[in-house]
Each structure stands twice: as C-alpha cells, then as structure tokens.
C-alpha cells in the first residue's frame, strides 16, 4: 500500500516509521527541509519538501496513485484542505488527525474515512489510568458501548489456574463478558482461547465487556493496583 502523509512532525514521522515496518511504501510532505531530510535519512521514507496542500507538490508526491492519505498537520484548517484535495484526487482512504472538535463535521463532509481526535484519546487514556489502575490498557469501540480490557493474571488472582470454561460458568462472572485473548507470558504470541485454556499465573488476558461492568470484572478477578504493569499508550 502506498501511503502519503501530510506533515513530518512527531506524529507524521512516527506513523511513517510504523507503516514502513509493516511493509508499506510511505512518503511524507512537509515545508520543513530539516524534517524532510530526517525522514529520508533516519526513517527511510520518501520526503517531498513543500506544502501538503499544494497540488503541484501533491502530484509530485504521487497522490494520484496513493492508496491512503494521512493528514497529520498541526492545523485543522490545513488538514481539512488536504482531506478535500485527497478526496478530489480519488484517494480511497483518508485518515485525519483532529485537534478541535468543531472540525469533526467538516472533516466528514469533506470525505475523511477516519477522524482521530488526539486530545480525546489522551484524556480518555488518562481517565482510565486514574479510574482503573489495575487495567494494563483499555480500548473503546462503538462510541464507548464496548470495552476491551488487557488484564494481568497475578498468582493471587482468583482466576489464576482456572480454565476459561470454569470462569465463564462462575455465577459472579460479569454477564455478557468474554475472554477473547490469552498470552501466557510477555514474549509469547497472543492466542484466542477456548474453554479448555487454563489461565496461568503471570499471564495476560483480553476481555470484552460493557463500560458499566469494568469495575465488576476487576473485582471478580481480585486484582489489586499493585499488580498493574506500565500503562500502554498509543500516540
């Protein structure tokens, strides 16, 4: 996949690095010559010096053949212009970073496939860290109607040594929750468990539940905050 990134700031460069490591072809566009040089020499991606909302520069960067565009410029107005141009050039996937929520509807009208509010993500992550310190990481889906929790299984945890089936049959297990992932140790691959999978002490699980059941799930497992590992945050 050919991905064109507007903006070679911290987010743009880190995104470029991540996509490159996944095997994608990546190019960044930025007015800063130093940032472009860094992108070429340190990150290893193509870089085009100039405005990400210049049709001349975008054509030089190959926007007509791009499979996706990521608008990561610091200005919502500039990102909106890039989204509009990308849609005009027929780019099938357009992802944009939003700073001000007032731009949500304009981004959607302009044709953005995905609008990502970095501020909302940061606030939600910090609230979760304060409210649920036992949880290693948490993701929200369907506008917060579903939560996916990454939870440790310490040796003194109630579920340690029990099978998934035994846990699911426990009357105190939060109704509607599911254990969907299991990692026996940090270096192991994540697997999809079945009823016979035994959850060993020191392992990690992924649980799908409802927002109102997060505390109940933590209490059921018997995890205290001292077992929490470093919270994983995606920037």
ZITA-V494680 format. One record per helix or strand. SS is the DSSP state (H for helix, E for strand). FROM is the first residue (numbers start at 1). LEN is the number of residues. If there is no record, write none. Layout:
BEGIN
ss = <SS | SS>
from = <FROM | FROM>
len = <LEN | LEN>
END
This chain:
BEGIN
ss = <E | H | E | H | E | H | H | E | H | E | H | E | H | E | E | E | H | E | E | E | E | H | H>
from = <2 | 10 | 25 | 33 | 46 | 55 | 63 | 68 | 76 | 93 | 101 | 114 | 118 | 135 | 146 | 163 | 164 | 178 | 191 | 198 | 203 | 211 | 225>
len = <5 | 12 | 6 | 11 | 4 | 6 | 3 | 4 | 13 | 6 | 10 | 4 | 14 | 7 | 8 | 1 | 6 | 6 | 1 | 1 | 7 | 11 | 3>
END
